[in-house]
Amino acid sequence: MDAVRRAARPSRRGVLRAGSGAVLAAAAGGAVTGCGAGTDDGVGPDGTVTIEMWHGQADLAKKALQGLVTDFERAHPKIRVKLGGGVLADAMLQKVTAALAAGSYPDIAYVFGSDLARVARSPQVVDLTETVESGPVPWKNYWAAARTAVTVNGKVRAAPALLDSLAVVCNKKLFREAGVALPRAGWSWQDFVTCARRLTDAGRGRFGTGWPGTGDEDTVWRLWPMIWDLGGDVVNDGGKGIGFTDSGARALAVLADLARDRSVYVDPKPGSEQMYQVFLSGRMGMAMTGPWQLPDIEQAKVDYHVAPLPTFSGRPVTISGPDTWTVFDNGDARSQAARTFIGWLTRPEQDVRWDVEAGSLPLSRRTEALPAWQDKVARTEGLAVFTTALETARVRPVHPAYPEVSQALGQAIVAVLLGRSTPEKALRACADDANAALLIPR
């Protein structure tokens, strides 16, 4: 994908970084004795403070951010924001952890929400609780998913940077040809399986739906809404084991049904690009995706319909994968300047520009109500479904062992999709590995 969402980041979640915990542990220890402020406090002779932001963006999102920085500097002549980093978002964790270990790190970095718990172990991560609570937009006006994603142990350790949700995008032409009614809110996962079966036409190379098959986070995060809907959770109440022993097996049974019917295209490569290309070429009936994919779908001239995710219970549920602007301590002057910039950037009048130009959903209800966003919704088929889904969206826990839990579940999902294991057997193997990871002191 090369449109808005690709501009925001090159793949939806990125591949889980192996060994990141060890790197972060070294970084947390090393950063205590070294600090960027020791060599440069960022304050010029005229009192101007320069801060460095590792933005992780490319193309349209980078251009949007550059425009926002220009306007910020015009309104705040004593603060300069230097955009850099040299890597896209998928490689940011490795770069940030190495920088923390070396004692020379940026003032702000774009960090995936699923990585925040590990990054926040560093004492150099700034507590933004007071910043967000005293901001011009009441903290509770932000979507619950955005608030939860940046909160670690009761403290706000970053600012929400980008917000999304999952829904099902349908190819209306394929639905008509198969004689299948378009899904509406309240449809079930059994309806989804049935639709996928009826939409599949092996002779014409058509699939009912698709699923990433690499076992990475892109594979995993689509399953969490099913698990939550069934009453499960990522980690159990005691924090020493997974919370989806039964619900996980039931969710995997849906994938087993799709695999049995051969109605699911399993994408063997990271990033889901092949899966999306199958949909964009008119050979897939349904794609479980987010608002970042809509520009590509429109560009491909696919006549589409957006439906909320199916449910088991009848209650609406989806997942949001917020990413963050994480602030690091390089001395009082730079930290305060970074707080000022982040506070300004997340205000509705700036947030709506970022949303429209870079492909995020509104961070707050105030942003959602602005005419610029309402105009975007009016011009974009199905966008309102993704925004409405934020009302019931959940996020993955900000937990340091989450990557290991995800990796174990990813292996289980792939085993079921490829017919190598039953849901029950795959879930038992997942539980063994994930529970062992959760017992490791952090």
C-alpha positions in Angstrom: 0.0 0.0 0.0 1.4 3.4 -1.0 -1.3 5.8 0.0 -2.2 7.4 3.3 -1.6 4.5 5.7 1.7 3.5 4.0 2.7 7.1 4.6 1.9 6.8 8.3 3.9 3.6 8.7 5.1 1.0 6.3 3.2 -1.9 7.9 0.3 -2.0 10.3 2.0 -3.4 13.3 5.5 -4.4 12.2 7.1 -7.7 13.0 7.7 -8.3 16.7 11.3 -7.5 17.5 13.1 -10.6 18.9 15.3 -9.9 21.9 14.0 -6.5 22.5 13.6 -7.1 26.2 17.3 -7.7 26.6 18.2 -4.6 24.7 15.8 -2.6 26.8 17.1 -3.9 30.0 20.6 -2.9 29.0 19.3 0.5 27.9 17.5 1.1 31.1 20.6 0.4 33.1 23.0 2.3 30.8 20.8 5.4 30.5 21.1 6.2 34.2 24.8 7.1 33.8 24.5 8.9 30.5 22.1 11.6 29.3 21.9 13.7 26.2 21.6 16.8 28.3 25.2 16.2 29.6 26.6 17.4 26.3 23.9 19.6 24.9 21.1 21.2 26.9 19.5 22.4 23.7 19.4 26.1 24.7 20.9 28.6 22.3 22.6 31.9 23.1 19.3 33.7 22.5 17.3 31.3 24.7 15.9 29.3 21.9 15.4 25.6 22.8 16.0 23.0 20.1 14.4 19.5 20.6 14.9 16.4 18.4 11.9 14.3 17.3 12.4 10.8 15.8 9.2 10.8 13.9 9.2 7.4 12.1 7.0 8.7 9.2 7.3 8.7 5.5 5.7 10.4 2.5 2.4 12.0 3.3 2.5 11.7 7.0 6.0 13.1 7.1 4.9 16.0 5.0 1.9 16.6 7.3 4.1 16.6 10.3 6.6 19.0 8.7 3.7 21.4 8.1 2.6 21.2 11.7 6.1 21.8 13.0 6.4 24.9 10.8 3.2 26.3 12.3 4.2 25.4 15.8 7.6 27.2 15.5 5.8 30.2 14.1 3.6 30.4 17.2 6.5 29.4 19.6 9.6 31.3 18.3 11.7 30.2 21.2 11.3 26.4 20.4 12.7 24.6 17.4 11.7 21.1 16.5 14.3 19.1 14.6 12.7 16.1 12.7 15.0 13.2 12.3 15.7 9.6 13.4 16.6 8.1 10.1 14.3 5.1 10.4 10.6 4.3 9.9 8.4 3.3 12.7 8.9 -0.4 12.4 12.6 0.0 13.3 12.1 2.7 16.0 12.2 0.4 19.0 15.7 -0.9 18.2 17.0 2.6 17.5 15.5 4.0 20.7 16.8 1.2 22.9 20.3 1.5 21.4 20.2 5.3 22.0 19.1 4.9 25.6 22.0 2.4 26.2 24.4 4.9 24.7 23.0 7.8 26.7 22.2 9.9 23.7 18.6 9.9 22.7 15.9 12.2 21.2 13.5 14.3 23.1 10.5 12.7 21.4 10.1 9.4 19.5 7.3 7.6 17.8 6.8 4.3 19.7 4.3 1.6 18.9 1.8 1.2 21.7 2.7 -2.5 22.1 6.3 -1.5 22.8 5.6 1.3 25.3 5.7 -0.9 28.4 9.2 -1.9 27.7 10.4 1.5 26.7 8.8 3.0 29.8 11.1 0.9 32.0 13.8 3.4 31.2 14.1 6.1 33.9 14.6 8.6 31.1 11.0 8.4 29.9 9.1 11.5 31.0 5.9 11.1 33.1 3.3 13.1 31.1 0.4 12.7 33.6 0.4 16.3 34.7 0.8 17.5 31.1 -2.2 15.7 29.8 -4.4 16.4 32.9 -3.7 20.1 32.7 -4.1 20.3 28.9 -6.8 22.3 27.1 -8.7 19.2 26.3 -10.0 17.2 29.3 -8.2 13.9 29.5 -11.5 12.0 29.7 -12.5 13.6 26.4 -10.0 11.3 24.7 -11.2 7.9 23.6 -10.7 5.3 26.3 -8.5 3.3 23.9 -6.1 6.3 23.5 -5.9 6.8 27.3 -5.3 3.2 28.1 -2.7 2.7 25.5 -0.4 5.3 27.0 -1.0 4.5 30.7 1.5 2.3 32.5 1.0 1.5 36.2 -1.4 4.3 36.6 0.9 7.0 35.0 0.7 8.5 31.6 4.0 7.6 30.0 3.4 9.0 26.5 0.9 10.9 24.4 -1.3 9.2 21.9 0.0 9.8 18.4 -2.2 7.7 16.1 -5.5 5.9 16.5 -7.3 3.3 14.5 -9.8 0.5 14.8 -10.7 -2.7 12.9 -13.8 -3.4 10.8 -14.7 -5.5 7.8 -14.5 -4.0 4.3 -16.6 -5.9 1.8 -16.4 -6.0 -2.0 -20.0 -5.2 -3.0 -19.6 -6.6 -6.5 -18.5 -10.1 -5.2 -21.4 -10.1 -2.7 -23.9 -9.4 -5.5 -22.5 -12.1 -7.8 -22.6 -14.6 -4.9 -26.1 -13.6 -4.0 -25.0 -12.7 -0.4 -26.5 -9.9 1.5 -24.1 -7.3 2.8 -23.4 -7.6 6.5 -24.7 -5.1 9.1 -24.0 -4.3 12.7 -24.8 -7.2 15.0 -23.8 -10.0 12.5 -22.1 -13.0 14.0 -18.9 -14.8 13.5 -20.9 -17.8 12.1 -22.3 -15.3 9.6 -18.8 -14.3 8.7 -17.8 -17.9 8.1 -20.9 -18.6 6.0 -20.3 -15.4 3.9 -16.7 -16.4 3.4 -17.7 -19.9 2.2 -20.3 -18.5 -0.2 -18.0 -15.8 -1.6 -15.2 -18.3 -2.3 -14.8 -19.5 -5.9 -11.7 -21.6 -6.3 -12.1 -21.9 -10.1 -11.9 -18.1 -10.4 -9.2 -17.7 -7.8 -11.5 -15.9 -5.3 -11.4 -16.1 -1.6 -14.0 -15.2 1.0 -11.5 -13.4 3.3 -7.8 -13.3 4.2 -5.6 -13.5 7.3 -1.9 -12.7 7.8 0.0 -15.9 8.2 3.5 -15.0 9.5 2.7 -15.3 13.2 3.7 -11.7 13.9 1.6 -9.0 15.6 -0.3 -8.4 12.4 -1.5 -12.0 12.6 -2.4 -11.8 16.3 -4.1 -8.5 16.9 -7.1 -9.4 14.7 -8.0 -12.3 17.1 -8.2 -10.2 20.3 -11.6 -8.8 19.7 -13.0 -12.3 19.4 -11.3 -13.4 22.6 -12.6 -10.3 24.5 -16.1 -10.8 23.1 -16.0 -14.3 24.6 -15.1 -13.0 28.0 -11.3 -13.7 27.8 -8.4 -11.4 28.2 -4.7 -11.3 27.3 -3.5 -11.8 30.9 -5.5 -13.3 33.7 -6.5 -11.3 36.9 -3.5 -12.7 38.8 -1.1 -11.6 36.1 0.7 -14.9 36.1 -1.0 -16.6 33.1 -3.0 -16.0 30.0 -6.6 -15.1 30.3 -7.9 -16.8 27.1 -7.6 -20.6 27.7 -11.2 -21.3 26.7 -12.0 -18.2 24.7 -8.8 -18.6 22.7 -9.7 -22.1 21.6 -13.2 -20.9 20.6 -11.8 -18.0 18.6 -9.3 -20.3 16.9 -12.2 -22.6 15.9 -13.5 -19.8 13.7 -10.2 -19.8 11.8 -10.3 -23.6 11.7 -13.7 -23.4 9.9 -12.3 -20.9 7.4 -9.3 -23.1 6.8 -11.5 -26.2 6.4 -13.6 -24.4 3.8 -10.5 -23.1 2.0 -12.2 -19.7 2.1 -9.3 -17.8 3.7 -6.2 -16.5 1.8 -3.3 -16.9 4.2 -0.7 -14.3 3.4 2.8 -15.8 3.9 4.7 -12.5 3.9 5.0 -9.8 6.6 3.0 -6.6 6.1 -0.1 -8.2 4.6 0.6 -6.6 1.3 -0.2 -9.7 -0.7 -3.5 -10.1 1.2 -4.5 -6.6 0.4 -3.5 -6.9 -3.2 -5.8 -9.9 -3.5 -8.6 -7.8 -2.2 -7.8 -4.7 -4.3 -7.7 -6.9 -7.4 -11.3 -8.0 -6.9 -10.5 -11.6 -5.8 -11.4 -11.4 -2.1 -14.9 -10.7 -0.7 -14.0 -9.4 2.8 -10.9 -7.9 4.4 -10.6 -7.3 8.1 -8.7 -4.0 8.2 -8.6 -0.4 9.4 -9.2 3.1 8.0 -5.6 3.2 6.7 -6.6 0.9 3.8 -9.5 3.0 2.5 -7.4 5.3 0.3 -6.0 2.3 -1.6 -9.4 0.7 -1.9 -10.8 3.9 -3.4 -7.8 4.3 -5.7 -8.4 0.7 -6.9 -12.0 1.7 -7.7 -13.4 -1.1 -5.5 -17.1 -0.6 -4.8 -17.0 -1.3 -1.1 -19.1 -1.4 2.1 -17.8 -1.3 5.7 -19.4 -3.3 8.5 -18.4 -3.5 12.1 -16.6 -6.6 13.3 -18.9 -9.7 13.8 -19.6 -10.8 17.4 -20.4 -13.9 19.4 -22.4 -12.0 22.0 -24.2 -9.4 19.9 -22.3 -6.7 21.7 -20.1 -4.4 19.5 -16.3 -4.9 20.1 -13.2 -4.1 18.2 -9.6 -3.4 18.8 -7.6 -0.2 18.5 -3.9 -0.1 18.1 -2.8 3.4 19.2 0.8 4.5 18.8 2.5 7.0 20.9 4.7 10.1 21.1 7.1 9.2 23.9 9.1 12.0 25.6 12.6 11.5 27.0 14.4 13.5 29.7 17.3 15.6 28.2 17.2 18.2 30.9 14.5 20.6 32.1 14.6 23.0 29.2 14.3 20.4 26.5 11.8 18.3 28.5 9.5 21.3 29.0 9.8 22.3 25.3 8.9 18.7 24.3 5.9 18.8 26.6 4.8 22.1 25.1 5.1 20.7 21.6 3.3 17.5 22.3 0.5 19.4 24.2 0.1 21.6 21.1 0.2 18.8 18.6 -2.6 16.8 20.3 -5.0 19.7 20.5 -8.1 19.2 18.3 -7.2 21.9 15.8 -3.8 20.2 15.1 -5.1 16.7 15.6 -7.7 17.1 12.9 -5.0 18.1 10.4 -2.9 15.0 11.3 -6.0 12.8 11.1 -7.1 14.1 7.7 -3.6 14.2 6.1 -1.9 11.3 7.8 -4.7 8.7 8.2 -5.4 8.6 12.0 -8.8 8.6 13.6 -9.6 11.5 16.0 -7.9 11.3 19.4 -10.8 13.0 21.1 -14.5 13.6 20.7 -13.7 17.3 20.3 -11.6 16.5 17.2 -14.4 14.3 15.9 -16.9 17.2 16.1 -14.8 19.6 14.1 -16.1 20.5 10.6 -12.8 19.3 8.9 -13.3 15.8 10.3 -17.0 15.7 9.5 -16.2 16.8 6.0 -13.7 13.9 5.7 -16.3 11.5 7.0 -18.9 12.8 4.5 -16.4 12.3 1.6 -15.2 8.9 2.7 -17.4 5.8 2.4 -17.4 3.8 5.6 -15.1 6.0 7.6 -17.8 6.7 10.2 -18.0 3.0 11.0 -14.3 3.0 12.1 -14.9 6.1 14.2 -18.0 4.8 15.8 -16.2 1.6 16.7 -13.9 3.6 19.0 -16.8 3.9 21.5 -16.3 0.1 22.3 -12.7 -0.4 21.2 -10.2 -2.1 23.5 -6.5 -2.1 23.4 -3.9 -4.7 24.3 -2.4 -4.4 27.8 0.6 -2.3 28.3 2.5 -5.2 29.7 6.2 -6.0 29.3 5.6 -9.7 28.5 3.1 -8.9 25.8 5.5 -9.6 22.9 6.1 -13.2 24.2 2.3 -13.8 24.6 1.7 -12.5 21.1 4.5 -14.6 19.7 3.0 -17.7 21.3 -0.5 -16.9 20.0 0.8 -16.1 16.6 2.3 -19.6 16.3 -1.0 -21.1 17.3 -2.9 -19.0 14.8 -0.6 -20.0 11.9 -0.8 -23.7 12.9 -4.6 -23.6 12.8 -4.8 -21.6 9.5 -2.4 -24.0 7.8 -4.2 -27.1 9.2 -1.2 -28.2 11.2 -3.0 -28.3 14.5 -6.5 -28.3 16.1 -7.6 -25.2 18.0 -7.4 -27.0 21.3 -3.9 -28.4 20.7 -2.6 -25.1 19.3 -4.0 -23.2 22.3 -2.3 -25.6 24.8 1.1 -25.1 23.2 0.4 -21.3 23.2 -0.5 -21.4 26.9 2.7 -23.3 27.8 5.0 -20.7 26.2 3.0 -17.6 27.1 2.5 -18.6 30.8 6.3 -19.3 31.1 7.0 -15.8 29.8 4.5 -14.2 32.2 6.2 -15.9 35.2 9.5 -14.2 34.4 10.1 -11.2 36.8 10.2 -7.9 34.9 
